Amino acid sequence: MNIAVRYQSRSGNTRGVAEAIGKAVGVEAQDCSVPLDEAAGLLFLGGAVYGARLDEKMRAYIEQLDPQGVKKVALFGTSALVKSGAAQMRERLEERHIKVLDGDFYCRGAFTFMHRGHPDAEDLRQAAAWARVLIDSSKD
């Protein structure tokens, strides 16, 4: 199964989680400005929430995804205030008829004085473990 990891991150919090996931599943995590160069059996897709909304770059990335080129998507993200951007990402992906797996990964991300030090080593360990479980359960 071809696996890809894409993310959008302004502060580096979501990038850190994406890199932990990429390392766990053996692929390079790449910014969402990098299009998929081949079909993905599983796309790990991560974004953060800014002012209660997904960043425009993530919205644009989702809009350009080819539903025929992505079998399923696993969502992850970080934020300081809003619980997660997964619901917004899921809605946009499902509107495009792209299958989204249940059980996204989320952790707090540092922003100004809030949640300093996050994602921390434990957050990254949990992200990697979550990704490995999804890979193991996706093997046909």
Summary of the structure (lengths in Angstrom):
residues: 140
radius of gyration: 13.7
end to end distance: 8.8
largest distance: 44.9
contacts: 457
relative contact order: 0.21
helix: 38%
strand: 25%
